[in-house]
């Protein structure tokens, strides 16, 4: 697998407060990475920094060999990165199909793997609710819609913040299944979630943050062999 994302010495600030302290890691094409850590350790800030949504950031971020450190969020999106934010951010006044179609575009190489039909195949519930407004959907349906909308951009890399937070177990199971499908289609993924065991089953690698620094970067099997690290940084 060739490298897709390469991050070096990434720092991020909100005003006078520094949140990320020299983050470094890389992601191969098609790789699925779980981003771990307790609340407030910098996970969301890292995703937002990769998407260009944190104004004061320093270091290096290369996407497919291209420097995107100073790129605007819309330029990063056009370069092949999609974000599924915490809180989902769907348009409640638009229907399901309108939310999906508004995001539709080919990938940077012109491919259209993720079409409206494919999203409906992935999430049959969205097809059944396609004429409903975003504000009429359940939390699980909104999460499906947000993931579907991100996929409609045909990204090379998708960032998913709190993949199953607040969802019923059966709905969460659908989201984990979906992440497996995304991986099988060769889309690289960074996933944040509190369900350590489910993340361990789907992820190729685990990257753990503590106070804005990387304290572990390796396979799920390697992390499972470090119970003290798990207890210290995750409480599991």
N, C-alpha and C positions, 0 to 999 in steps of 0.2 A: 504494500500500500504506500502511495506517495503522500508526502506531507501536504496538508491543506491549510492548517492554522498553526502559526508559530508565534508565541508570546514570550517576550523577554523583558525582565526588569520593569514590569508594569506597576505603576503607582497611580492611585486615584485619590482625589481630595474633594471634600464638600466644605467649601470655605477654608477655615484654618485647620479643619480636622482631616487627617490622613486615614483612609480606610484600607487601601491596598498598599502593601510594602514589598515591592520587588517580585511580583508574581511571575513565574516562568513555567510554561508547559507547551506541549504541541499536540496536535490531533491529526491523525492520518485520514485520508479520504475514506468515508464509509464507517469510520470508527464511532462507537457509542461510549461516551464518557459520563460517569456519574460525578457530580460535584457535591461534595459532602461538607458538613460542618454545622455547628450549632447556630442558632439565630444570632445575627449581628456579627458574624465572622467574615462577611464580605462577599458572599455568594451572589446575591442580587447585584451588588455594585460591580462585580466582575462581569456578569452578563451584560449589564448596561454599558460598561466600558467597552466591551467588544463590539457593541452595537453603535457606539459613538454617542451615547446619551448622557455620558458624564463629561462635562465641559473641561474640567481640570484633570487631565490624565497625562502621564509621562511614561516613556519607555518605548517598546517596539511591539507592533502588532502587524504581522504579515499574513495575508490571505492569498493562497496560491501564488506565493512569491511576490505579491504586490503590497507595498506599504500602505496600510489604511489607517494609520495612527491619527492623522489629521483629517480624515474624511468625514463628511457629514453623515448622519444616520441614513438619509435617503440614498446616498452614494454607496454605503456599505450594504444596504438592502439590494441595490441593483447589482452589486458585485457577487451576490449569492448567499447572503446571510438573512435568516428570518428569525424573529423573536416571538415566542409565546409568553407574554408577560404575566407576572403574578397579578391577579385581579382581572385577567382576560382581555379587557379593553375592546369588547365587541361594540358594534353600533346598534343600540337597542331600537332605534327608530327604523332600521332597515330590516328586511326579511332575511331569512337564512340564505337564500340564493343570492340576494343582493350583496350580503356580506362576503360571500365567496367570490362572486364574479368581479367585484371591485378590485380584488387583489390579484386576479388572474394575469399572468404574463409568462413568457417562456423563460427558461433558464439562460445563463450567460452564454451557453453554447447553442441556444436555439431550441433545446429540447422541451417538449411538453408532456412529461411523464404524468404529472399530476393534473388531471382534468376534473371538471365538475362531476362527470360520471364516475371517475375513480374515487373521488371523495365520498360520493354517495355509497359506493361499494364498500369503502372502508368504514363508513358510519351510516348504516341504514336508517338510523333514527333521524339523521339530518334530512334524508330524503323524505321521510314521512312528515317532517316539520318544515319543509322547505319554504312554504308560504307564510309561516309564522314570523312575527317580529322577534328580534333578538331579545327584547325585554320579556317575551312570553316563554322563554326557554328555562329549563331547570339548570342548576349549576353544572351538572354533568354534561348536558347538551351544549351549554355555553363553552365548556372546555373543549368538547369535540369540534365545535365551530371555530374556535380560536386556532386549534391545531390544523384543521382543514384549511382555514384562510392562509396560514403560514405556508402550508404545502402548495397552495395554488400559485405561489411565486416561483415554484420549481427551484428551491434553494439547494446549494451544496452543503450548507451547514444550518442546522436549526437549533436554537437556544430555547429550552423549555424550563421556565421557572415555576416551581411547586406544581409538578405535573398532576398530582392527585389530591391536593390539599382540600379538605372539606367534602370529598366525594364519597358516596356510598360504596361499600366494598365491591358490589357487582359492577358499578360504573368504573371504579378504579381498575378492576380487572380488564375491562375493555381498553382503557388507556394504556396499560402495560402491554396488551396484545398489539395495540396500534404501534407502539414504539418498536416492537419486534418487526412489524411490517416495514416501517420506515427504514430500519437498519438493513433489512433484506433488499431494499431498493437502492442501497448505496449512498444514502444521505447521512452525512456525519451529524452527530447529535451531542449536545451537552445538556444533561438532565439534572435538575435540582429537585429533590423530594426528600421527605423525612422517612420514607419506607425503605430502610436500609436493606432488608432482605430481598425485596422485589428488585431494587437497584442492583444488588449483587447477582441476581439471576440474568439480568439483561445486558449489563455493561461489560464492555471489553476492558475498561480501566476505571479506576477510582482515583479521583483527585480530591484530597481533603484539605480544607482551609481552617486555620485558626488565627484569629486576630490579623487577618489580611495577608497571611503568608501560607505557602504550601508546606504542609507537614507530612504528607504522604502522596505518592504518585506511583501506582502500580496496579496489578491485577486484583480482582476480587479475592482470589485464592491467597495471594500474598497478604492482603489486608486481614483476612480471616485468621491468619497466623500471628496477628499482633493484637491480642485481646486487651492489653493494657492501653494501647493507642485508641482502640474503639471505646473503651470505657472513659478515657480521659476526654476525648473530643466529641463523642457522640452519645455516651451514656448507655451503650448497648453491650 
